[in-house]
Amino acid sequence: MTGLSPEQRFLNHKSGIKAAGVVRRFGERLVPKLYAHLNPMPYARAVAMELMLAESLRKRGYVVFGGH
């Protein structure tokens, strides 16, 4: 979880700032239609929704990395 926008967080990953290696190596772009309806979201709700969202994306064929 972060207070940064998805765009800024992605740029940080790509430039090596608190970066996930998988994003730095393989990340190509964001897909705003997948998350635009979720922002902004209170932290507590984001924590509760993280697992559910990761599973939903996996079922739709997306690869999801991290501690989900």
C-alpha positions in Angstrom: 0.0 0.0 0.0 1.2 3.5 -0.8 0.0 7.1 -0.8 1.4 7.6 -4.3 -0.7 7.5 -7.4 -0.4 4.3 -9.5 1.4 6.3 -12.2 4.0 7.6 -9.7 4.5 4.2 -8.1 5.0 2.5 -11.5 7.6 5.2 -12.4 9.3 4.5 -9.1 9.4 0.8 -9.8 10.8 1.3 -13.3 13.5 3.7 -12.0 14.5 1.4 -9.1 13.0 3.4 -6.2 11.6 0.8 -3.7 11.2 -1.3 -6.8 9.8 -4.8 -7.3 12.3 -6.6 -9.6 9.5 -8.2 -11.6 8.1 -4.7 -12.4 11.5 -3.3 -13.2 12.3 -6.1 -15.6 8.9 -6.9 -17.1 6.6 -4.0 -16.5 5.5 -2.3 -19.7 2.5 -0.1 -18.8 -0.4 0.4 -16.5 -3.9 -0.6 -17.4 -6.0 2.2 -15.8 -9.3 0.5 -16.7 -8.5 -2.2 -14.3 -8.0 0.1 -11.3 -9.5 3.6 -12.1 -12.8 2.8 -10.3 -10.9 1.8 -7.1 -9.1 5.1 -6.6 -9.0 6.8 -4.2 -9.6 4.2 -1.5 -9.1 4.4 2.3 -6.1 2.3 3.5 -8.2 -0.2 5.6 -10.5 -1.0 2.6 -7.4 -1.4 0.3 -5.9 -3.9 2.7 -9.1 -5.9 2.8 -9.6 -5.8 -0.9 -6.1 -6.7 -2.0 -6.4 -10.4 -1.9 -9.8 -10.4 -3.6 -8.6 -8.2 -6.4 -5.5 -10.3 -7.0 -7.5 -13.5 -7.3 -10.0 -11.8 -9.6 -7.2 -10.7 -11.9 -5.6 -14.1 -11.9 -8.9 -15.7 -12.9 -9.0 -13.3 -15.8 -5.6 -14.4 -17.0 -3.4 -11.7 -15.5 -0.2 -12.5 -13.7 -0.1 -11.1 -10.2 3.0 -11.0 -8.1 3.6 -10.0 -4.5 2.4 -10.9 -1.0 -1.2 -11.3 -2.0 
